[in-house]
Amino acid sequence: MAVFKRKLYGKLLEWKTKYAGRYAILVEGARRVGKSTLVEEFAKNEYKSYILIDFSEASKNIKDCFDDIADLDRFFLRLQTITGVQLINRDSVIIFDEVQLYPRARQAIKYMVADGRYDYIETGSLISIKKNVKDILIPSEEMKLKLYPLDYEEFLWATGNETYRLLKDFYDKKTAIGNSVNRKLMRDFRMYMAVGGMPQAVQAYLEKKSFREIDEVKRNIIRLYEDDFRKIDASGLSSRIYKDVPSQLSQNKKRYVISSATGKKTQKRDLERLYDVIDSQTVLVSYNITKPDISLSSTKDLDSYKLYIADTGLFVTLMFIDRPVAENILYEKLLSDKLPANLGYLYENVAAQMIAASGRELCYHTWLKDGSTHYYEMDFLIGQKQKVVPIEIKSSATTSHKSIDVFCEKYSKITSRPYIFSQKDISNDGQTLFMPIYMLPFLLEE
C-alpha cells in the first residue's frame, strides 16, 4: 500500500514533542482511511525502534502478555522476545493497531504511560470501540486525533501536484482566476470528487486503473462497512441508514428521516442504530441550528439533522449502487459536468467533508418563509471571530441567492459576509462573494 503524505502527521509530531511522555495518542477513524499506514510510517521515521501489535491478527502469545501487567519489566521483556524488537528507553513506540478488538490492552495504557519508558499510539474504528469498552476503565492518559479520508490538498499531493497553495493569493485578494483556468481547476476537483479520498481508491487512480476498477475498490469498502454494521445489528437497518444518505440528500429534505431509510416507524432502537452509524465515522452529521448566534452549538436541535457520507468518492458510488458496476460513462459525465441530475447535493456533500476535515462541527439553519409552509435553508454556518458566516453550495453558476439574502437581513447583527461556493470563478455582487468550491478550505482556515 502506498504511503501518502497526511496532514495529521504534523499533529502526531506535536504530540510526540509536547505530550508523549504523559499521554498515549488514539487515532480514530473509519475503516480504510489509512490509520495503520500513517502511524507505522510515523514510528519508522520518528523513533529508533517500534513494535506494532495488530489485534486483528495478534497471536495468542502476544495477547497472553496482557494477562498480568503488574510486573512491567516482565511484560516488556516478553514482548521484545516474541517480536524480536529491542525497545529503547524514551526512543521507542508501541503501536496498538485496531485496539478496539482487545480492550484489555487499551486499559493497560494507563499503567504503561505512568511507567514512562516508551510512547504509545493506538488506532481504532469507533463502531467497534464503543461496543467493546463497557467493562474496562478508559485511560484518562489518552489523547485523541481523528483521521478523515484524504482532503483535496492531500489528494493533489498524492498526484504530485504541489501548487494548490498558490491559489490562496487569489482567495485573499478576491480576484478572478480566469474562466479557462477555473474550468481546468474545476475538472481537477471533479476528479477528486469522483475518486474520493480513501487511500485504496486513490492508489488505484494513480495506477491508472479504469473507473470501473476504481469503482469496484470503493464498492469493496462499502461492503466492508456493511459487514461491520451487521456485526452489531443483524437486522441490516444500520446499513440502510448509511446507504440511504444520498437518496435523502437528493430529495432536498430539511432533515434526515430514519423511517424513510428503514421503512418502519422510528423506534428507540433505530436511534441507537443511528448513533452507531455516526460513531463509525462513515457518515458526518450536521445539526439544524434553531437560533443562529456566535455560539452555534448552543442552539442545535438534536432531533433535526442531516447526514453526509464521510467520503465523497464513496458517495458517488452509492449514487449508482443499484447497478452491478458503475460504468465509465457515468464518471466521464461527472467529470465533464454533464450528468443530467441536479447534483447540488453532491457538491453539498463534498463541502461537508471539507468542513469536517477542518475540525469544525457541521451545522445548518432552516426557517419558514413568511406566510408559507415552505422553508428557506442555509446549507452551512461557520463561526468566524465574533460573527457567523453563511455558506450556500451550488452545483452550477448562479446569481440567484434568495435564502442567503433573507438570512443576512434577518441576522444582520451577527452575520459576516456570505459566500456562495459553486463552479463559478471568483466574483461578488457587492455583498455576496462567489467562489469556486475548491477554495472553501481557505475560508475554513481563517
C-alpha positions in Angstrom: 0.0 0.0 0.0 1.3 3.4 -1.0 2.2 5.8 1.8 0.5 9.2 1.3 1.5 12.5 2.8 -1.1 13.3 5.5 -1.6 16.5 7.5 -2.3 14.5 10.7 1.4 13.6 10.6 2.2 17.1 11.9 -0.2 16.7 14.8 1.4 13.4 15.7 4.7 15.3 15.8 3.3 17.9 18.1 2.0 15.1 20.4 5.5 13.4 20.4 7.2 16.7 21.2 4.8 18.0 23.9 2.8 15.2 25.4 4.1 11.7 24.6 5.7 11.2 28.0 2.4 11.8 29.7 -0.3 10.7 27.2 -0.9 8.0 24.7 -2.5 9.0 21.4 -5.5 7.3 19.9 -6.0 7.8 16.2 -9.7 7.3 15.4 -11.4 7.0 12.1 -13.5 4.9 9.8 -12.1 1.7 8.4 -9.7 2.0 5.5 -8.9 5.7 5.9 -5.2 5.0 6.4 -4.8 5.0 10.2 -2.4 2.0 10.3 -0.3 3.1 7.4 0.1 6.6 8.9 1.1 5.6 12.4 3.6 2.9 11.2 5.2 5.4 8.9 5.4 7.9 11.8 7.0 5.2 14.0 9.6 4.3 11.3 10.6 7.9 10.8 10.5 9.4 14.4 11.7 6.5 16.6 14.8 4.2 16.7 12.5 1.2 17.1 8.9 0.3 17.4 6.6 -2.7 18.0 3.3 -2.9 16.1 0.7 -5.2 17.5 -2.3 -5.6 15.1 -5.0 -7.0 17.3 -6.9 -8.2 14.2 -4.3 -10.9 13.8 -2.2 -10.9 17.0 -1.1 -14.3 18.2 -2.2 -15.9 21.5 1.3 -15.4 22.8 1.1 -11.6 22.3 -2.4 -11.4 23.9 -1.3 -13.5 26.8 1.3 -10.8 27.7 -1.6 -8.6 28.8 -2.9 -11.1 31.3 -0.7 -9.6 34.0 0.9 -6.2 33.6 1.6 -5.7 37.3 5.2 -6.5 36.5 6.0 -4.3 33.5 9.7 -5.3 33.4 8.5 -8.9 32.7 5.8 -7.6 30.3 8.2 -5.6 28.1 10.8 -8.5 28.2 8.2 -11.0 26.9 7.0 -8.5 24.2 10.6 -7.9 23.0 11.3 -11.7 23.0 8.2 -12.5 21.0 8.6 -9.7 18.4 12.3 -9.7 18.2 12.4 -5.9 18.6 14.6 -4.2 21.1 12.9 -1.3 22.9 14.9 1.8 23.7 14.1 3.9 26.7 12.4 7.2 25.5 13.1 6.4 21.9 10.7 3.6 21.1 6.9 3.5 20.5 4.5 0.6 20.8 1.5 0.7 18.4 -1.7 -1.0 19.4 -3.4 -1.3 16.0 -7.2 -2.0 16.0 -7.1 -1.7 19.8 -10.9 -1.9 20.0 -10.6 -5.7 19.3 -8.7 -6.2 22.5 -9.9 -3.8 25.2 -7.6 -5.2 27.9 -4.7 -3.6 26.0 -6.4 -0.3 26.0 -7.0 -0.4 29.7 -3.3 -1.2 30.2 -2.3 2.1 28.7 -2.8 3.9 32.0 0.0 1.9 33.7 2.3 1.9 30.7 2.2 5.7 30.3 2.8 6.1 34.0 5.9 3.8 33.7 7.3 6.4 31.2 9.8 4.2 29.3 8.1 4.2 25.9 5.5 6.0 23.9 2.1 4.6 22.8 0.0 5.0 19.8 -3.4 3.3 19.4 -5.6 3.1 16.3 -9.3 2.2 16.3 -12.5 2.2 14.4 -15.2 3.8 16.6 -18.0 1.5 15.6 -16.2 -1.3 17.4 -14.5 0.7 20.1 -17.9 1.8 21.6 -19.1 -1.8 21.7 -16.0 -3.2 23.4 -15.3 -0.8 26.3 -18.3 -1.3 28.6 -16.4 -3.2 31.2 -13.0 -1.5 31.1 -11.6 1.6 32.6 -10.9 4.1 29.7 -7.5 5.7 30.4 -7.5 9.4 31.1 -3.9 9.4 29.9 -5.1 9.2 26.3 -5.4 12.0 23.7 -7.4 11.6 20.5 -7.0 12.6 16.9 -9.4 12.0 14.0 -8.2 10.8 10.7 -10.5 11.6 7.7 -10.2 10.5 4.1 -7.6 12.4 2.1 -8.7 16.0 1.7 -8.4 17.8 -1.6 -4.9 19.1 -0.9 -3.7 15.7 0.2 -5.2 14.2 -2.9 -3.2 16.7 -5.0 0.0 15.8 -3.1 -0.6 12.2 -3.9 -0.8 13.1 -7.6 2.4 15.1 -7.4 0.6 18.5 -7.6 2.1 20.9 -5.0 0.6 24.1 -6.5 -2.7 24.3 -4.6 -1.4 26.8 -2.1 -0.7 29.3 -4.9 -4.5 29.8 -5.2 -4.5 31.3 -1.7 -3.4 34.6 -3.2 -6.5 34.8 -5.5 -8.7 34.0 -2.5 -7.1 36.7 -0.3 -7.3 39.4 -3.0 -10.8 38.2 -4.1 -9.7 38.5 -7.7 -10.9 36.3 -10.6 -8.7 33.4 -11.8 -9.9 33.5 -15.3 -12.6 31.3 -16.9 -10.2 28.9 -18.8 -8.0 28.3 -15.7 -11.0 27.9 -13.5 -12.6 25.3 -15.8 -9.4 23.3 -15.7 -9.2 23.6 -11.9 -12.8 22.5 -11.6 -12.1 19.4 -13.8 -9.3 18.6 -11.4 -11.7 19.0 -8.4 -14.4 16.9 -10.0 -11.8 14.1 -10.4 -11.2 14.3 -6.7 -15.0 14.0 -6.2 -15.2 11.0 -8.4 -12.2 9.1 -6.9 -12.6 10.3 -3.4 -10.1 10.3 -0.6 -10.0 6.6 0.5 -6.3 5.6 0.1 -7.1 2.4 -1.8 -9.2 4.3 -4.3 -6.5 7.0 -4.7 -3.8 4.3 -5.2 -6.0 2.7 -7.9 -6.3 6.0 -9.6 -2.6 6.6 -9.5 -2.0 3.2 -11.0 -4.2 4.4 -13.9 -6.9 1.9 -13.3 -10.2 2.3 -15.1 -13.1 4.0 -13.4 -14.8 0.6 -13.4 -11.9 -0.8 -11.3 -11.8 2.2 -9.1 -15.5 1.9 -8.5 -15.1 -1.7 -7.5 -12.4 -0.7 -5.0 -14.9 1.7 -3.4 -17.7 -1.0 -3.5 -15.5 -3.3 -1.6 -15.0 -0.7 1.1 -18.8 -0.2 1.3 -19.3 -3.9 1.6 -16.7 -3.9 4.5 -18.8 -1.2 6.2 -21.9 -3.2 5.7 -20.3 -6.2 7.3 -19.3 -4.1 10.2 -22.8 -2.8 10.6 -24.2 -6.3 10.5 -21.8 -7.4 13.3 -23.6 -5.0 15.7 -27.0 -5.0 14.1 -28.1 -8.3 12.4 -31.3 -6.6 11.1 -29.5 -4.8 8.4 -31.2 -1.5 9.3 -28.0 0.3 10.3 -26.7 -0.5 6.8 -29.9 1.0 5.3 -29.4 4.2 7.4 -25.9 4.5 5.8 -26.9 3.7 2.2 -29.9 6.0 2.2 -27.9 9.1 2.7 -27.5 10.1 -1.0 -31.2 9.4 -1.6 -32.4 11.7 1.2 -30.0 14.5 0.2 -31.2 14.3 -3.4 -34.8 14.8 -2.2 -33.7 18.1 -0.7 -35.3 17.3 2.7 -34.6 19.7 5.5 -33.6 16.8 7.8 -32.7 13.1 7.7 -35.7 10.8 8.3 -34.8 7.4 9.8 -38.2 5.9 8.9 -37.6 6.6 5.2 -34.4 4.6 5.4 -35.7 1.7 7.5 -39.3 1.6 6.0 -40.6 1.4 9.5 -41.9 3.7 12.2 -39.0 5.1 14.1 -38.3 3.3 17.5 -35.7 3.8 20.2 -33.5 1.0 18.8 -33.4 3.0 15.5 -31.9 5.9 17.3 -29.2 3.6 18.7 -28.6 2.4 15.2 -28.2 6.0 14.0 -25.7 6.8 16.7 -23.7 3.6 15.9 -23.5 4.7 12.2 -22.4 8.2 13.3 -19.8 6.8 15.7 -18.4 4.7 12.8 -17.3 7.9 11.1 -18.6 6.6 7.8 -21.1 9.5 7.9 -21.0 13.1 9.0 -23.8 14.7 10.9 -24.9 18.3 10.6 -27.4 19.7 13.1 -30.1 22.3 12.5 -29.4 25.5 14.5 -32.6 26.8 15.8 -31.3 30.3 16.5 -28.1 31.3 14.8 -25.7 33.1 17.2 -22.0 33.4 17.9 -22.1 30.1 19.8 -23.7 27.9 17.1 -23.7 24.7 19.0 -25.7 26.2 21.9 -29.0 26.0 19.9 -28.6 22.9 17.8 -31.6 20.7 17.5 -30.6 17.2 18.2 -33.8 15.9 16.6 -33.2 17.8 13.3 -30.1 16.8 11.4 -28.7 15.9 8.0 -26.3 13.1 7.2 -23.5 13.2 4.7 -21.2 10.4 3.5 -17.7 10.9 5.0 -16.0 10.4 1.6 -17.5 11.9 -1.5 -16.0 9.2 -3.7 -18.0 6.6 -1.8 -21.0 8.9 -2.1 -20.6 8.8 -5.9 -20.5 5.0 -5.8 -23.6 4.9 -3.5 -25.5 7.0 -6.0 -25.1 4.1 -8.5 -25.1 1.2 -6.1 -28.2 -0.3 -7.7 -26.1 -1.1 -10.8 -23.8 -4.1 -10.8 -20.8 -1.8 -11.6 -20.8 1.9 -12.3 -19.8 2.2 -15.9 -17.0 4.6 -17.1 -19.6 6.7 -18.9 -21.1 7.8 -15.6 -17.8 9.0 -14.4 -17.0 10.7 -17.7 -20.3 12.6 -17.5 -19.5 13.6 -13.9 -16.0 14.8 -14.9 -17.4 16.8 -17.8 -20.3 18.1 -15.7 -22.9 16.5 -18.0 -24.8 14.3 -15.6 -28.5 15.1 -16.2 -29.5 15.1 -12.5 -29.2 18.2 -10.4 -26.0 17.4 -8.5 -26.2 20.2 -5.9 -26.4 17.6 -3.2 -23.1 16.0 -4.4 -21.3 19.3 -4.1 -23.0 19.8 -0.7 -21.5 16.5 0.4 -18.0 17.4 -0.6 -18.4 20.8 1.2 -19.5 18.9 4.4 -16.4 16.7 4.0 -14.1 19.7 3.8 -15.7 21.5 6.8 -15.5 18.3 9.0 -11.9 17.7 8.0 -11.0 21.3 9.1 -12.1 20.3 12.7 -15.4 22.3 12.7 -18.8 21.0 13.7 -21.3 20.8 10.8 -24.5 22.9 11.2 -27.2 24.4 9.0 -30.3 26.5 9.5 -33.9 26.3 8.2 -36.7 28.8 8.8 -40.2 29.2 7.4 -40.9 31.7 4.6 -43.4 34.4 5.6 -47.0 33.3 5.1 -45.9 29.9 3.7 -45.3 26.3 4.7 -42.1 26.2 2.7 -38.7 26.7 4.2 -35.6 28.8 3.5 -32.4 26.9 4.1 -28.8 27.9 4.7 -26.6 25.0 3.8 -23.8 25.6 6.3 -22.9 28.1 9.0 -19.5 28.5 10.5 -18.2 30.7 13.3 -15.5 33.2 12.5 -14.2 35.6 15.2 -17.4 37.2 16.6 -19.5 36.6 13.5 -21.4 33.8 11.7 -20.5 33.1 8.1 -23.4 31.8 6.0 -22.5 29.4 3.2 -24.6 28.2 0.3 -23.5 25.5 -2.1 -24.5 25.3 -5.7 -23.6 22.8 -8.4 -23.8 25.4 -11.2 -23.0 29.0 -11.6 -25.9 31.1 -10.5 -26.7 34.6 -9.4 -29.9 33.6 -7.5 -29.4 33.6 -3.7 -32.7 34.5 -2.1 -32.0 32.3 1.0 -28.7 34.0 1.8 -30.2 37.5 1.3 -33.0 36.8 3.7 -30.7 35.2 6.2 -28.3 38.2 6.1 -31.2 40.6 6.6 -32.8 38.5 9.4 -29.5 38.1 11.3 -27.6 41.2 10.2 -26.1 41.8 13.7 -24.1 38.6 13.8 -23.6 37.9 10.1 -20.3 38.2 8.3 -20.0 38.4 4.6 -21.8 35.5 2.9 -20.3 33.0 0.5 -21.7 31.0 -2.4 -19.5 28.2 -3.5 -20.1 26.6 -6.9 -18.1 26.0 -10.1 -18.1 29.8 -10.8 -14.9 31.9 -10.8 -14.3 34.4 -8.1 -16.7 37.4 -8.2 -19.0 39.4 -6.0 -22.3 41.4 -6.3 -21.5 43.9 -3.6 -22.5 41.8 -0.6 -22.2 38.1 -1.6 -18.9 36.6 -2.5 -18.9 33.9 -5.2 -16.1 31.3 -5.0 -15.2 28.1 -6.8 -15.7 25.2 -4.4 -12.1 24.2 -4.4 -11.4 27.4 -2.4 -13.6 26.5 0.5 -10.6 25.2 2.6 -9.1 28.7 2.6 -12.2 30.2 4.3 -12.1 27.4 6.9 -8.5 28.2 7.8 -9.4 31.8 8.8 
